[in-house]
Each structure stands twice: as structure tokens, then as C-alpha cells.
């Protein structure tokens, strides 16, 4: 879903790019829902990461969450439905 990124870009750009109010409000609602979802996902991941670290399990985050922090202007602009974690085969 690219609508959160679209809203982010429009909201940071020129007022000439601003869509009609009805569409702007729709995009804003989608962006805000994405913000909430992103924060929840990150909080769930932090809980998992704490357990992994306590048990000395090496891991690497892949795709969604990793990309959201590394390559997007705001984590909410990179939508994802799950968190992919790579764990060494000998630590399973």
C-alpha cells in the first residue's frame, strides 16, 4: 500500500499538490492508521528482541521493519503485515 507514503510526500510538499479536502482527509486517516500499526509492530518486535538477547540468540530483521527504518522518510510510510526475522539454523 503506497497511500501512507503518498500522503507523507504530499503533506511535506507544495500546497499546489494538496488534493481536495475530502481526499486529503482520507489519505491522512490512512497515514495515521499506518502510524499506529507501525508503532504496535515495533513494540511487539522489541519484546521479541529482548527475549532473543536474553537467550543469546543472534538474529537479523529482514524486509518490512528493517526497510522502514533504513530507507523510508517515516516508518509509517513503509507498510508491512509481519516481521521477518532470520535466525541461525544452529540456534533453532
Beta strands, then each sheet from edge to edge (+ up, - down):
strand 1: 59-62
strand 2: 84-87
sheet 1: 1+ 2-
end
